[in-house]
Amino acid sequence: MTLSTSSGFFVTGTDTEVGKTLVSGALILKLRKAGIRTIAFKPVVAGTYIDASGQTLNEDLETLRIASGLKSGEQSLCPFVLDVAAAPHLVAQKNKVHLDATLILDEFNALTSVFDSVVVEGAGGFLVPLNEQEDLGDVAQAMDLPVILVVGMRLGCINHALLTCEAIASRQLKIAGWVANTLAEEMPLLSENIQTLKDRIFAPFLGLVPTLPQQLQKSENAPYSIEALGFAAEHIKLPT
């Protein structure tokens, strides 16, 4: 077990809907398969649905729960669950909720005392605001975990990835590696875009996740299946 895998990772992305949850779940599966007691954590989520049994759920949290081997409701993975799928700080303001970084860090630290590794999945991009003073970059800096960047491979991703790398470096955080995620449709010049990113991101390339086969694609208001997470896990490697 290396130092980095024993403490965990902070997973961020070039944007929202770029595959952070899929990659986070895949990383958790690989860590657990390596015998490392691992759990997921998410500082905040925005957007819920009601399942067939009447439970109010978030699909990202349910995916992370599946990856962590937890039953529904077995363990709190997120201190702030907001119902509306929009910028978290705006939804929180509207609902008079204060997204408190200290509370987020307290819950994170409680998990680190029980588990060998905590995979933290951010919300949206790296600098998503929490409140008037703090953003997720501040939370990542306080956690001081190595960062894994998920790049959603679509037009504009090179600029988004390089800007995100600069933001991460400005917080004195180590980028442990980056993952290219193909998304629903393969972009033109995919391999050339990946090579450009390899030439400019000074961190290990951890793999390319292809478009999920049709039978593994996630339906709306539902988590990824364990099979989908396993498929993604086959295409990435853990940082060393």
N, C-alpha and C positions, 0 to 999 in steps of 0.2 A: 504494500500500500504506500503510495507516494504521499508527500505532505499535502499536495494540492487536492488529490482525490479524497483524502481523509477529512478535509475541512469543508469542501464543497465548491460550488461555482455560482456566480451570478450570471444568468442568461439574459442577454438583451438582444434587441433586434434593430434593423434599419428602419422599421416602421411598425405599425400595427398590422395584424394579419399577414405576417411573413413566415410563421411556422415556429415561433418560440415555444409554444406548448408541446407541439409534436417533438421537437428536438429535446426539450427538457425531459419529457417522458422517456424518450429513448435513452438519454444519458442516465436517468435513474435506473432503468432496466439493466444497463451495462454495469453500473456500479454495484447494484444488488447482486448481479450474476457473479461479480468478482468477490463477493463475500463481504462487501462493505455495507454496513447498516445505514441506509439512505432514506431520506424523506424529502418531499417537496415543500416549498413555502412560496407564497405569493403575497407581496405587500398590500395590494389592493386589486380588486376586480370590479368591472363595471359591465352589467348586463346579466340578467337572470332569466330563467324560464321555469315553468311549472311542469313537472313530469307526470306520468300517468297516475302515480300514487298521490299526487297533490303536493309533493315536496317542491320548495323553491330552491333551484340549483343554478350553478354556474358551470358551463361546459368545460372551461379551462380547469377549474378546481376538480371536477369529476375525473377528467383525464389524469391529472396529477395524482389523484387519490388511487386510481387504478394502477398507475405506474408504481406507486409507493406500496402497493399491496394492502391498502386499507379498505375497510368496509365503509359504507355511507355513514357519515356522522361520527366515525370512530375517533377522529383527531381533527382539531382546527388547523387548517393550512393557511388561513388568511384572516387578518383582523378586521378588514374592511370590505364588505360585500355590498355593492351598490346595484340597484335594480336596473338603471337606465344605461344602455350601451353608448356612452359618450365620454368626453374627457373627464377623468375622475375628479379633478379639483372643482370642475363646474357642477357636476352632479352633487358632490358633497356640499358645496356652497348652497345649492338650491334646497337641499334637505337638512341644512344646518348641522352638518357633520364636519368635525375637524379631523382631517387626515394627519394624524400625529406621528411624526417620524420616530419619536421616542417609544411610543407604544409598539410600532412595527418592529423596532430593534429589540424591545423586551421579549416579544413573542419569538423572534428569530433566535435570540440567545437561549431561550428556554428549550428550543429544539436542539440546539448545538450541544446542550448538556446531556441529552439523551441519545442522540444519533451520532454516528461517526462522520456523516456527510450530509449537508443540506444543500439541495439544488434550489436556488432562488430564481424564480422567473419574474422578470420585470413586467411592467404594463406598458404597451405601446413602445415608444423609443426610449433612449437612455435618459433624456432630460424632461420627461413628462412631469409637469408640476404636481405637487401634492397639496400645497397651500400657498399663501402669499409669499412665504419665505423659503420653502424647501421644495426640492424635486427628487426624483428617483436617483439621480446621480449622487445626491448627498447621502441617500440611504446606502447605495452601493459603496461609497467611500467609507462610510462608517462600518459596514460589514467587513470590508477589506478582503473580499474573496476574489480569486482570479476570475476574469470575465470571459465568457464565451459569447461571441457575436454571431447571430443568425442573420444571414443576408438573403432576403427574398429576391430571387433572380428574376428581375423585370427591369424594363427600361428606367434608368435613373438610379439603379442600385449602386453603381460605382461611386458616384458622388455621395450618396447617403451613407455608404459603408465607410468611406474615408473620413467624412465629417464625424461620424460616430466614433471612429478610432481616435480622432483628435480629442473629442470630448472625454473619452475614457482616459486617455493619457494625461489630460489636464487635471484629472483627479488623482494622479499618481497610482493608478491601478494597472495591474498586469493583464494583458490580453492573453489568455491561455490558448486560444485558438478560435477559428471561425468555421462556420458551416454554411455551405451554399444550399438553399432549399429551392427546388424547381417550381413550386407552386402548381396551380391547376393546369396550366399550359406552359410548355417549354418555350422560353424566349428565343428570338432569333440570335444567332451567334453566341449560344450559351457557353461553349468551351472557350471562346475567345474572351468573353467577359470574365470568366473564372480565372483565366491566365492573367488578365490585367489586374485583377484583385490580388492574385498570388504575388505579382511583381511589386505591389504597393502596400500590402498589409504585412507588417513585419511580425507575424505570428503564425503558428502552424495552421495549415489547412487540414481540418478534421474530417472532411468528406462532403460528398454531394448527395443529397437526398432526392431521388427521382420523384416524379409525380406518382402519387399513390395509385396502385391499381384500382379499377372501378369498385371492386368488392370491398376495398379497405377505406374508401373515401368516407368522410364523416358526413352524416346527415345533419340538417339544421336542428339546433336545440338538443344536441347529444354530444357525449364525449367521444374521443378517439377510442377505438377498440384496442385491446391488448395486442391483437395481431398487427394493427397498423403501427403501433409503437415498436413492435418487434421488427417490422419491415424497415422502419427508419433506423433502428439500432444497428441493423446489419450493414448500413451504408456509412456509418460514422465510427470514429475511433475516439477513445478517451485521450485527453491531453496527458503528456508524460512529464 
